[in-house]
């Protein structure tokens, strides 16, 4: 029996757990139902479990009982190796439009990014690893994390000590992310170096002078100015970011006024900024702040402009990537693991984990059976769908990475 065979034997339990999580999604850092479900799913396993203080996280340490032999490459002297596996748990403020039997029962909230599959895969990996505890020559930290979707849950868990939960710093860290439209079902993709972009927020408030819509000359109208900023920011990025660099500006929120014939006194806009180069990130920040303030001044307005750093670039360690590629090719078979030529502009707070510990995130194609992954609704869509069939692969993938890396590190 292989770990893949063992994972297949868990299929029914994994599907039930995933459906339960999907029906009861929660947003942000406080996920009491999700936390309780995870704790119940882990009950019966011999784990050292702690829960978060600032967030409803679950950290579980599985102590391996195998012997440590000759020290392997990358191991640190005088200690048993530690591998960390992470799953994010939070959902999105999206009203589900996908017609499935396990549809969300919470109005306006949906697991539109597949985090329910991440949690289920990590629970499955915990059961697989617990079954081979006697041969594990090290420890595994299971990181169940709330608040990935803009709440920096990883940063909070790091501040509460998740990287040292086993009593020593983890030697390697791994995570998977299901994708509804990036790859065929069951295909695994990743790359060494930058995998995902840095994410930052741009917040612009323009202050003018309100008035009657029939007499704009007697007011200081912020609406044309906010429109100019929304449209012109794209040109600013195009003139600051090099042709072979990444620098995206997308406004997702614009707000002004109450009625068509009233000129408002203020207008507001929010944008997300994506970059993969720290120098470009800084350059684009300065240019956008300067541009917004300049447009406001040209219209006789004042501006409050805030550039808020969010998640750093997700950078896969080159050595760990080589290990992951070899391990998953052997586990899944030839053709199931592919190397991406370029990063994508999404962002992840797992970036904070692998900035401290060498590690890798991989993408797992999870398009619904019968859908063409090339045209399927993407993650975050109200119609995004992820197939239960990938759950055993996700569990086996995480378990294999932990077991083989511990064995390699221990010698």
N, C-alpha and C positions, 0 to 999 in steps of 0.2 A: 504493500500500500504506500502511495506517495502522499505528500501533503495535499496535492490537488484532489486525490481520491477521498481523503479524509474530509476535505472541505465540501465536496459534493454530498457526502453523507449528512452534512448539516443543513442542506438546502431548505428543507421545510421550515426549520426553526428560524433560519435567516430571513426567509420571506415573511413569516409571521411578524418578526420583529420590525422589519422594514415597513410593513404596512401599518403597524401600530404607531410608529414614529411619524409616518407620513400623514396619518389622520389627525394627529395632534401636534402641529408645528408651533414653535414659539420663536419669538424675535429677541435679539439682543443678548444681554449678559445674564439675565435672570430666566432660566429655563427649568422651573421646578418639575414639571411633568416629564420632560426629557431626562433630567438627571435621575429621577426616580425609576424611570424605565431602564436606564443604563445600569443602575445599581442592582435592579432586579435581574437583569440579564447576566450580570457577573456573579450573582449569588451562587454559592456552591463551589466556586473556584477559590483556591488558597492564594489570596491576593492581599497585599497591604494597601488599603484604600483610604484616601483622604479626599475631602471635598473643599472647594474654594471658599474664601472669605468674601472677596469683592465680586465674585461671580459664581454661578452654580456649576462649576467645573467638577470633573471626576478625574483623579489621578490614581492609577492602580499600578503597583509594582509587583511583578511576577519574579520570584527568586528562583533562578535555575540551580540545580543541585549536581550538575555534571562537574567533572574535574577539569582544572585548567592545566594545560600542558605547556609546551614550548610557546613563548610569546610570539604572536603573529604581527604582521606589518600594521602599523598604526596604533597598536596597543600602548597604553601608558603603564610604566613599571609599577609594581607593587599593588595592583588591584585587579579585581575581576572586571571584565568588560561590561558595558551597559549600552543597550540600544533603545532608542525612544521611537515609538510609533504614535502618530497623531491623527485624530479625526475631529473635524469641526461639526458642531451640532445645531447651529441656529438656522432658522428659515428666513424668508423674505416677506415684505409687505406687498404681496401679489395675490390677487384673487384667482384661484385655480379655475381654469376653463377646460382642463383635460378630463374627459369622461372615463374614469377608471373606478373599479369597485372600492378602492381604498382612498378615494378622493378626500382632500382636506375637509375636516369638519369645523374648522375655525375660519369664520368669514374674513376675507381679506388677507389671509396668511397662508403661505404655501412653501413647501420644500422645492422651490424652483431651481435650486442649484445643486440638488442631489446630496445634500449633507446627511439625509436619512440613510443613504447608501454607505456613506463614509462611516457613520457610527456603527451600522450593522456589520460592515466588513471588519472593523476593529474588534467588535465583540466576537465575531467568528474567529479572528486571529488569536484572541485571548484564549478561547477554548482549544484551539489547535496547539498553541504553545504550552498550555497547562498540561495537555496530554503527553507532552514530551519533556516535562520539567526535569526528569531524572537525567537526561542527557544534555541539558542546556548548560554550557560552561560560563554562565553570566546571567545578568538580570535584564528584564525588559520593562520599560516604563510605558504605560498605556495612557495617553494624553487625550482625554475627551474634553474638547474646548468649546465653550460658548463664544458668541460675539465675533465671528470672523467677518461678517458682512458690515464692516465699517466701525466696529466697536473695539478693535484691538484686543480681543480676548487673549491672543497669544502673548502680547506684551504683559498683560495682567498676570497670566499664569507663570510667566518667567519671573516676574517680580515676587510671586509667591513660592518660587523655588522648584518649579516642575523639572527643570534641567538637572537638578541635583536630588531628585526625589528618591533615588536608589541609595543615597548616601555619598554619592560621588558624581561628578559630571558625566553625562552621557558621552559616549565615544562617537556615535553616529545617530542620525535621525532620518526617518522616512515618512512620507505621506502620499496618499493617492487622491486624485480628484476625478470624479466621473464627468464625462462630457457628452452632451446629447448630440453634438454636431461636428466634433473635431475629427473623429475617426470612426471606422466601422466598429460594430459591437465586438467587444473582446480584444480589440487592438490596444496596445500600450505604447504611448509616445512620451518622449522626454528629450532633453538635450543637456550637455554640459555647459556650465557658465550661466548667463542670464536666461531664465525661463519665462519669467513674468515681469511686468513693468513695475516701477514705483508708482504709487498713487498719491496725489495731493489734491487738496480742495482750494478753489478760488471763490471767495465770497465778496460780492460787490454791492454796496448800498449807495445810491445816489440821492442827494438831498437838494431839492429845488424849492419852488414856490407854487402852490396849487392855484387853480383858478377855473374859470368857465371855459368849456370847450370852444365857445364861439369867440373867445378873446385870448388866444395863446400869446399875443404880444404883451399882455399884462401879467403873464406868469413866467416861471422858469421851469419848463416842462422836462422832467427826467425820462419820459418814455422814449422819445427818439434817441436819446443818448444811450439808454440801456440797450436799445436795438442795435445801435452802432457798435457797441462793445461786443455784443453777442456775435455779430457778423464779422467785425474786424479782427477779433481775436484769432480767427483762423489764419488771416493774412500775417498777423504778428508772428505766429508759430512758424509759418512758412518762410519767414525771412530771418528767423533766429536759429531754427533747427536745420542742420545740414541735410542734403538730399538723401544721405544714406544713414541718417540717424532717426530715432523715434522721438516724437514730441506731439502728443495729441491733446487737443483742448475741446471738450464737449460740454456744452451748457445743458443741464438737465432740469433746471428750475428757473423760471422767470416770473416775477410777480409785480404788479403795479395796478393801482386804481380800483374803483368800485363800480363806476358807471361810465357809459360811452361819452357823456357830455361833461364829465368832470376831469379836469387835469389834476393828477395826484401830486402831492408834495414829495413823494419818495418813490423809488423803484429799486427792485432788488433782483439779483441773479446769482446763481451758483453754478460752478463748473467743476468737472473732474479733469485733472491733468495727469497724463501718463508719459513717463520717460524711462529709459533703461540705462542712461549714462548720468552719473552724479553731476558732471560739469554742465550737461545740457539742462538738467533739472534746475540748477541754480540760475543759469542764463535765462531760461524761459520764465522763471519766477520773477526776476527783476524786470524783464521786458513787459510782462503782462501787468504788473503793478503800475509801472510807469505809464503804460498805454491807457489803462482805466482812469488813472488820475488826470492824464492829459485830455482825454475825451470829455470828462466832467468839466474841467476848466474851460474848454472850448465852448461848452454849452452854458457857461455861467453857473455851474453847479459845484457842489462840494462832494467829495467821494470818501467813503470808508472802504478800504480794500484790505482784505485779509487773505494771506496765502498760508494755508494750514498743512504742514507735512503730515502725511498719513503713513502708508506702508512703504518700506524700502523695496528695492529690486530683489526679486527672488532669484538667488544665484545657486545653482547646483554645483557642488564640489566635483571637480573633474575626476579625482580618484574614486569617489563614491559612485559617480555615474558609471564608470567602467565596471565596477563591481555589480551594480544594479543591472546593467545591460547583460552581463554574462549570466547572472543568476536567473533573470526573468526569461532570457532566451532558452536556457536549459529547462526551466519550469514549464513555460508555456509552449515551447516549440519554435522552430524557425519560422520567421515571417510574422510572429505576433508582437514583436518589439521593434519599434522604429525610432530613428533619431530625427528630430525636427530640425529643419535648416535654420529657423529663426525663432526668436521669442514671440509670445503673444502679449497683447497690451492689457490683459486682465491683471489684477493685483491680488496679493495674498499675504496675510500676516504670518503664515508659516515662514515667510522670509526672515522674521525675527529669530525663529528657532535656528535656522541653518546659517544665520550670521554668527551664531555663538557655537554651534556644533556642526561639523561637516555632515552634509546630508543631501537628500534628493527628493524632489516631488515628481511623481509621474502622473500622466493623464490616462484614464481608462475609458475607451469608447463604450457608451452604454445606451445607444439609440434604441428606441422601442422596436421590437420585432415588427417587420412590415413597413417600417419607415426607411426612407433613403436618408442616410446620415448627412449627405451633402446638402440636403434641403430641409432637414428637420428643424423645428423651432429650437433655438439655442438656449443655453442656460440663462435663467432669469426671465424667460418668457412664461406667460400664463399657460401656455400650451406645451412647455418643456416636459418631456417624458423620459424616464430612465428605466431600463428593463431589469426585472428581478434576476434574469439569467446570469448577470455578471457578478452577483453577490459571492458565489463560491470562489470565483477567480480573485475578487478583491481580498477576501479573507486569506486565501492561499498565498497570494502575492505578498501581503504584509507579514504573514507568519514566516514564509521562506526567507525574506530579507533579514528578519531578526535572527532566526536560527542560524543561517549561514554566516552572517556577519559576526555573531558571537563566536561561532566555531573558528572562523578565520582569525579573529582578534586573539582568541585564547590559544591558538596553535594546536 
